[in-house]
């Protein structure tokens, strides 16, 4: 098992990270790459910036089909829905 750092601010970028950041194409990311990128960003924030809300939606593939799951953190579900709407708009207009 790999030991991961407590702070991902200086976690090295993989070749896949670099390719994905250049293309901005979600097909170039793996779910793990995307999570590490978010951890890198959150851990790099200065003292005056705090990540106060986070919504993660993911789909698992099983032998008998797919299931969609989510995790959320932050102030409340209504705010997180608003954040998802902004994200949805950006995804559709990329």
C-alpha positions, 0 to 999 in steps of 0.5 A: 500500500502506498503512503500518501502525504497529509498535505497534497500541496506539493504532490507531484503531477503525473504525465496524465495530470499534465495532459488532462490540464492541457486538454481540459477534456474530462475523458483524459482524467481518471477519477483518482487524478481528478481527486488528487488535483482537487486535494492539491488545490485545496491544500495549496490555498493560502491562509485567507482562502478556505474550501467551505463546500465540496460536492463529489458525485461518482458512478460505480460499475457493478456486475449487475449495473451501475450506481450513482453515489455522492458525498458532500461537505459544507454548510447545507444541501441547498448551497451545494445544489447551487454550486452543482448548478454553477458547475453544470452550467460550466460543463455544458458551456465548455 
